[in-house]
Amino acid sequence: MALIKQHTAPVLESYPEFATLEEALEYYHANEDSFDKQSYAIEQIAEFDGGGKVLVRLLIDTPFIDKDMAANIASLLSRMEKRRAPIEEVMELLKIKNAYIRNLGITTLQSYGDAIKYYIVKFLIGDDRDLRIFAINVLGDVNFAESREMLVELLEQEQDINVAMTAVDYMAEIGEPRDIELLESVKSRFDEPYVAFAVDNAIRSIRG
Protein backbone atom coordinates (compact mmCIF):
# COMPACT_ATOMS: atom_id res chain seq x y z
CA MET A 1 0.00 0.00 0.00
CA ALA A 2 1.39 3.39 -0.98
CA LEU A 3 2.32 5.71 1.82
CA ILE A 4 0.33 8.93 2.04
CA LYS A 5 2.64 11.92 2.41
CA GLN A 6 1.67 14.12 5.29
CA HIS A 7 1.63 17.86 4.59
CA THR A 8 2.09 20.14 7.55
CA ALA A 9 1.27 23.83 7.47
CA PRO A 10 4.28 26.10 7.94
CA VAL A 11 4.61 27.59 11.36
CA LEU A 12 4.33 31.35 11.13
CA GLU A 13 6.32 33.21 13.71
CA SER A 14 4.22 35.66 15.68
CA TYR A 15 5.59 38.94 16.92
CA PRO A 16 4.84 40.32 20.36
CA GLU A 17 2.77 43.34 21.15
CA PHE A 18 4.45 46.04 23.18
CA ALA A 19 2.80 48.00 25.96
CA THR A 20 5.56 50.60 26.14
CA LEU A 21 8.23 52.23 24.02
CA GLU A 22 10.85 50.72 26.30
CA GLU A 23 9.60 47.19 25.57
CA ALA A 24 9.83 47.76 21.83
CA LEU A 25 13.33 49.20 22.14
CA GLU A 26 14.45 46.28 24.30
CA TYR A 27 13.11 43.85 21.69
CA TYR A 28 15.07 45.70 19.01
CA HIS A 29 18.34 45.40 20.91
CA ALA A 30 17.69 41.78 21.86
CA ASN A 31 17.37 40.73 18.21
CA GLU A 32 20.50 42.12 16.59
CA ASP A 33 20.83 38.93 14.55
CA SER A 34 17.36 39.21 12.99
CA PHE A 35 16.68 41.91 10.41
CA ASP A 36 12.97 41.03 10.31
CA LYS A 37 12.53 41.27 14.07
CA GLN A 38 14.38 44.54 14.27
CA SER A 39 12.33 45.89 11.36
CA TYR A 40 9.17 44.97 13.24
CA ALA A 41 10.52 46.63 16.37
CA ILE A 42 11.28 49.96 14.69
CA GLU A 43 7.81 50.02 13.14
CA GLN A 44 6.35 49.64 16.62
CA ILE A 45 8.73 52.20 18.09
CA ALA A 46 7.55 54.75 15.53
CA GLU A 47 3.97 54.42 16.79
CA PHE A 48 4.75 55.47 20.37
CA ASP A 49 4.95 59.05 21.58
CA GLY A 50 8.61 59.97 21.48
CA GLY A 51 9.35 57.07 19.17
CA GLY A 52 10.74 59.32 16.46
CA LYS A 53 13.41 60.66 18.79
CA VAL A 54 14.36 57.09 19.74
CA LEU A 55 14.73 56.16 16.07
CA VAL A 56 17.06 59.09 15.50
CA ARG A 57 19.14 58.00 18.50
CA LEU A 58 19.48 54.55 16.97
CA LEU A 59 21.01 56.16 13.89
CA ILE A 60 23.35 58.31 15.95
CA ASP A 61 24.36 55.82 18.64
CA THR A 62 24.87 52.71 16.49
CA PRO A 63 28.31 53.13 14.87
CA PHE A 64 28.02 50.17 12.49
CA ILE A 65 24.29 50.06 11.86
CA ASP A 66 23.25 47.99 8.85
CA LYS A 67 22.62 50.31 5.89
CA ASP A 68 19.29 48.68 5.05
CA MET A 69 18.15 49.06 8.66
CA ALA A 70 19.27 52.68 8.67
CA ALA A 71 17.32 53.27 5.45
CA ASN A 72 14.24 51.66 7.01
CA ILE A 73 14.51 53.93 10.03
CA ALA A 74 14.89 56.99 7.81
CA SER A 75 11.86 55.90 5.80
CA LEU A 76 9.76 55.65 8.96
CA LEU A 77 10.93 59.10 10.04
CA SER A 78 10.13 60.53 6.61
CA ARG A 79 6.57 59.21 6.73
CA MET A 80 5.76 60.64 10.15
CA GLU A 81 3.14 63.35 10.40
CA LYS A 82 4.93 66.68 10.58
CA ARG A 83 3.47 67.47 14.01
CA ARG A 84 5.06 64.27 15.37
CA ALA A 85 8.28 64.36 13.40
CA PRO A 86 11.41 64.92 15.52
CA ILE A 87 12.76 67.58 13.17
CA GLU A 88 15.32 69.10 15.52
CA GLU A 89 16.70 65.65 16.34
CA VAL A 90 16.91 64.74 12.64
CA MET A 91 18.89 67.94 12.09
CA GLU A 92 21.47 66.46 14.46
CA LEU A 93 22.16 63.78 11.84
CA LEU A 94 23.84 66.45 9.75
CA LYS A 95 26.57 66.77 12.37
CA ILE A 96 27.82 63.17 12.38
CA LYS A 97 30.80 61.88 10.41
CA ASN A 98 29.06 58.96 8.67
CA ALA A 99 28.25 60.35 5.20
CA TYR A 100 25.57 57.73 4.54
CA ILE A 101 23.66 58.68 7.69
CA ARG A 102 24.10 62.39 6.94
CA ASN A 103 22.56 61.88 3.51
CA LEU A 104 19.67 59.97 5.05
CA GLY A 105 19.20 62.93 7.36
CA ILE A 106 19.08 65.36 4.44
CA THR A 107 16.58 63.17 2.56
CA THR A 108 14.42 62.87 5.66
CA LEU A 109 14.42 66.61 6.25
CA GLN A 110 13.48 67.26 2.64
CA SER A 111 10.37 65.12 3.14
CA TYR A 112 9.10 67.52 5.84
CA GLY A 113 8.84 70.44 3.42
CA ASP A 114 7.96 73.82 4.93
CA ALA A 115 7.97 72.40 8.46
CA ILE A 116 11.77 72.60 8.57
CA LYS A 117 12.14 76.29 7.73
CA TYR A 118 12.66 77.41 11.32
CA TYR A 119 15.37 74.81 11.83
CA ILE A 120 17.11 75.67 8.57
CA VAL A 121 17.30 79.31 9.65
CA LYS A 122 18.76 78.19 12.98
CA PHE A 123 21.59 76.43 11.15
CA LEU A 124 22.09 79.21 8.59
CA ILE A 125 22.81 81.77 11.30
CA GLY A 126 24.91 79.41 13.40
CA ASP A 127 28.68 79.43 13.82
CA ASP A 128 29.31 75.97 12.39
CA ARG A 129 30.44 76.30 8.75
CA ASP A 130 29.66 72.68 7.86
CA LEU A 131 26.14 72.95 9.23
CA ARG A 132 25.55 76.12 7.24
CA ILE A 133 26.61 74.24 4.10
CA PHE A 134 24.33 71.31 4.92
CA ALA A 135 21.47 73.72 5.63
CA ILE A 136 21.99 75.37 2.23
CA ASN A 137 21.93 71.96 0.55
CA VAL A 138 18.64 71.12 2.23
CA LEU A 139 17.26 74.58 1.51
CA GLY A 140 18.16 74.42 -2.16
CA ASP A 141 16.70 70.96 -2.65
CA VAL A 142 13.47 71.61 -0.76
CA ASN A 143 13.10 74.98 -2.49
CA PHE A 144 10.69 76.89 -0.25
CA ALA A 145 8.95 79.94 -1.57
CA GLU A 146 11.38 81.88 0.64
CA SER A 147 14.50 79.94 -0.41
CA ARG A 148 15.84 82.71 -2.60
CA GLU A 149 15.36 85.38 0.06
CA MET A 150 17.08 83.21 2.66
CA LEU A 151 20.08 82.64 0.39
CA VAL A 152 20.28 86.33 -0.46
CA GLU A 153 20.31 87.25 3.22
CA LEU A 154 23.09 84.74 3.86
CA LEU A 155 25.19 85.92 0.91
CA GLU A 156 24.96 89.54 1.99
CA GLN A 157 27.11 88.79 5.05
CA GLU A 158 28.76 85.39 4.61
CA GLN A 159 32.53 85.49 5.13
CA ASP A 160 33.32 81.80 4.62
CA ILE A 161 34.21 81.12 1.01
CA ASN A 162 32.95 77.53 1.00
CA VAL A 163 29.59 78.46 2.45
CA ALA A 164 29.23 81.35 0.01
CA MET A 165 30.08 79.18 -2.99
CA THR A 166 27.51 76.59 -1.98
CA ALA A 167 24.90 79.34 -1.87
CA VAL A 168 26.06 80.73 -5.22
CA ASP A 169 25.55 77.31 -6.83
CA TYR A 170 21.90 77.34 -5.76
CA MET A 171 21.45 80.98 -6.73
CA ALA A 172 22.31 79.89 -10.27
CA GLU A 173 19.10 77.85 -10.15
CA ILE A 174 16.72 80.13 -8.24
CA GLY A 175 18.30 83.59 -8.45
CA GLU A 176 16.69 86.55 -10.19
CA PRO A 177 18.18 89.38 -12.28
CA ARG A 178 17.99 91.71 -9.28
CA ASP A 179 20.46 89.40 -7.48
CA ILE A 180 23.25 89.94 -10.00
CA GLU A 181 24.59 92.98 -8.16
CA LEU A 182 24.85 90.93 -4.96
CA LEU A 183 26.64 88.13 -6.79
CA GLU A 184 29.13 90.62 -8.22
CA SER A 185 29.80 91.84 -4.68
CA VAL A 186 30.52 88.24 -3.62
CA LYS A 187 33.10 88.02 -6.40
CA SER A 188 34.76 91.19 -5.12
CA ARG A 189 34.60 90.11 -1.50
CA PHE A 190 36.63 86.93 -1.99
CA ASP A 191 38.71 87.88 -5.05
CA GLU A 192 39.59 84.30 -6.01
CA PRO A 193 39.66 82.95 -9.59
CA TYR A 194 37.34 80.03 -8.89
CA VAL A 195 34.90 82.36 -7.10
CA ALA A 196 34.81 84.58 -10.17
CA PHE A 197 34.24 81.52 -12.34
CA ALA A 198 31.33 80.25 -10.19
CA VAL A 199 29.72 83.66 -9.87
CA ASP A 200 29.98 84.35 -13.60
CA ASN A 201 28.35 80.98 -14.30
CA ALA A 202 25.55 81.78 -11.88
CA ILE A 203 24.97 85.14 -13.51
CA ARG A 204 24.84 83.55 -16.96
CA SER A 205 22.29 81.03 -15.71
CA ILE A 206 20.14 83.80 -14.21
CA ARG A 207 20.24 85.84 -17.41
CA GLY A 208 19.41 82.72 -19.42
C-alpha positions as CSV (number, residue, x, y, z in Angstrom):
1,M,0.0,0.0,0.0
2,A,1.4,3.4,-1.0
3,L,2.3,5.7,1.8
4,I,0.3,8.9,2.0
5,K,2.6,11.9,2.4
6,Q,1.7,14.1,5.3
7,H,1.6,17.9,4.6
8,T,2.1,20.1,7.6
9,A,1.3,23.8,7.5
10,P,4.3,26.1,7.9
11,V,4.6,27.6,11.4
12,L,4.3,31.3,11.1
13,E,6.3,33.2,13.7
14,S,4.2,35.7,15.7
15,Y,5.6,38.9,16.9
16,P,4.8,40.3,20.4
17,E,2.8,43.3,21.1
18,F,4.4,46.0,23.2
19,A,2.8,48.0,26.0
20,T,5.6,50.6,26.1
21,L,8.2,52.2,24.0
22,E,10.9,50.7,26.3
23,E,9.6,47.2,25.6
24,A,9.8,47.8,21.8
25,L,13.3,49.2,22.1
26,E,14.5,46.3,24.3
27,Y,13.1,43.8,21.7
28,Y,15.1,45.7,19.0
29,H,18.3,45.4,20.9
30,A,17.7,41.8,21.9
31,N,17.4,40.7,18.2
32,E,20.5,42.1,16.6
33,D,20.8,38.9,14.6
34,S,17.4,39.2,13.0
35,F,16.7,41.9,10.4
36,D,13.0,41.0,10.3
37,K,12.5,41.3,14.1
38,Q,14.4,44.5,14.3
39,S,12.3,45.9,11.4
40,Y,9.2,45.0,13.2
41,A,10.5,46.6,16.4
42,I,11.3,50.0,14.7
43,E,7.8,50.0,13.1
44,Q,6.3,49.6,16.6
45,I,8.7,52.2,18.1
46,A,7.5,54.7,15.5
47,E,4.0,54.4,16.8
48,F,4.7,55.5,20.4
49,D,4.9,59.1,21.6
50,G,8.6,60.0,21.5
51,G,9.4,57.1,19.2
52,G,10.7,59.3,16.5
53,K,13.4,60.7,18.8
54,V,14.4,57.1,19.7
55,L,14.7,56.2,16.1
56,V,17.1,59.1,15.5
57,R,19.1,58.0,18.5
58,L,19.5,54.5,17.0
59,L,21.0,56.2,13.9
60,I,23.4,58.3,16.0
61,D,24.4,55.8,18.6
62,T,24.9,52.7,16.5
63,P,28.3,53.1,14.9
64,F,28.0,50.2,12.5
65,I,24.3,50.1,11.9
66,D,23.3,48.0,8.8
67,K,22.6,50.3,5.9
68,D,19.3,48.7,5.1
69,M,18.1,49.1,8.7
70,A,19.3,52.7,8.7
71,A,17.3,53.3,5.5
72,N,14.2,51.7,7.0
73,I,14.5,53.9,10.0
74,A,14.9,57.0,7.8
75,S,11.9,55.9,5.8
76,L,9.8,55.7,9.0
77,L,10.9,59.1,10.0
78,S,10.1,60.5,6.6
79,R,6.6,59.2,6.7
80,M,5.8,60.6,10.2
81,E,3.1,63.3,10.4
82,K,4.9,66.7,10.6
83,R,3.5,67.5,14.0
84,R,5.1,64.3,15.4
85,A,8.3,64.4,13.4
86,P,11.4,64.9,15.5
87,I,12.8,67.6,13.2
88,E,15.3,69.1,15.5
89,E,16.7,65.7,16.3
90,V,16.9,64.7,12.6
91,M,18.9,67.9,12.1
92,E,21.5,66.5,14.5
93,L,22.2,63.8,11.8
94,L,23.8,66.5,9.7
95,K,26.6,66.8,12.4
96,I,27.8,63.2,12.4
97,K,30.8,61.9,10.4
98,N,29.1,59.0,8.7
99,A,28.2,60.4,5.2
100,Y,25.6,57.7,4.5
101,I,23.7,58.7,7.7
102,R,24.1,62.4,6.9
103,N,22.6,61.9,3.5
104,L,19.7,60.0,5.1
105,G,19.2,62.9,7.4
106,I,19.1,65.4,4.4
107,T,16.6,63.2,2.6
108,T,14.4,62.9,5.7
109,L,14.4,66.6,6.2
110,Q,13.5,67.3,2.6
111,S,10.4,65.1,3.1
112,Y,9.1,67.5,5.8
113,G,8.8,70.4,3.4
114,D,8.0,73.8,4.9
115,A,8.0,72.4,8.5
116,I,11.8,72.6,8.6
117,K,12.1,76.3,7.7
118,Y,12.7,77.4,11.3
119,Y,15.4,74.8,11.8
120,I,17.1,75.7,8.6
121,V,17.3,79.3,9.6
122,K,18.8,78.2,13.0
123,F,21.6,76.4,11.1
124,L,22.1,79.2,8.6
125,I,22.8,81.8,11.3
126,G,24.9,79.4,13.4
127,D,28.7,79.4,13.8
128,D,29.3,76.0,12.4
129,R,30.4,76.3,8.8
130,D,29.7,72.7,7.9
131,L,26.1,73.0,9.2
132,R,25.6,76.1,7.2
133,I,26.6,74.2,4.1
134,F,24.3,71.3,4.9
135,A,21.5,73.7,5.6
136,I,22.0,75.4,2.2
137,N,21.9,72.0,0.5
138,V,18.6,71.1,2.2
139,L,17.3,74.6,1.5
140,G,18.2,74.4,-2.2
141,D,16.7,71.0,-2.7
142,V,13.5,71.6,-0.8
143,N,13.1,75.0,-2.5
144,F,10.7,76.9,-0.2
145,A,9.0,79.9,-1.6
146,E,11.4,81.9,0.6
147,S,14.5,79.9,-0.4
148,R,15.8,82.7,-2.6
149,E,15.4,85.4,0.1
150,M,17.1,83.2,2.7
151,L,20.1,82.6,0.4
152,V,20.3,86.3,-0.5
153,E,20.3,87.2,3.2
154,L,23.1,84.7,3.9
155,L,25.2,85.9,0.9
156,E,25.0,89.5,2.0
157,Q,27.1,88.8,5.1
158,E,28.8,85.4,4.6
159,Q,32.5,85.5,5.1
160,D,33.3,81.8,4.6
161,I,34.2,81.1,1.0
162,N,33.0,77.5,1.0
163,V,29.6,78.5,2.4
164,A,29.2,81.3,0.0
165,M,30.1,79.2,-3.0
166,T,27.5,76.6,-2.0
167,A,24.9,79.3,-1.9
168,V,26.1,80.7,-5.2
169,D,25.5,77.3,-6.8
170,Y,21.9,77.3,-5.8
171,M,21.5,81.0,-6.7
172,A,22.3,79.9,-10.3
173,E,19.1,77.9,-10.1
174,I,16.7,80.1,-8.2
175,G,18.3,83.6,-8.5
176,E,16.7,86.6,-10.2
177,P,18.2,89.4,-12.3
178,R,18.0,91.7,-9.3
179,D,20.5,89.4,-7.5
180,I,23.2,89.9,-10.0
181,E,24.6,93.0,-8.2
182,L,24.9,90.9,-5.0
183,L,26.6,88.1,-6.8
184,E,29.1,90.6,-8.2
185,S,29.8,91.8,-4.7
186,V,30.5,88.2,-3.6
187,K,33.1,88.0,-6.4
188,S,34.8,91.2,-5.1
189,R,34.6,90.1,-1.5
190,F,36.6,86.9,-2.0
191,D,38.7,87.9,-5.0
192,E,39.6,84.3,-6.0
193,P,39.7,83.0,-9.6
194,Y,37.3,80.0,-8.9
195,V,34.9,82.4,-7.1
196,A,34.8,84.6,-10.2
197,F,34.2,81.5,-12.3
198,A,31.3,80.3,-10.2
199,V,29.7,83.7,-9.9
200,D,30.0,84.3,-13.6
201,N,28.4,81.0,-14.3
202,A,25.5,81.8,-11.9
203,I,25.0,85.1,-13.5
204,R,24.8,83.6,-17.0
205,S,22.3,81.0,-15.7
206,I,20.1,83.8,-14.2
207,R,20.2,85.8,-17.4
208,G,19.4,82.7,-19.4
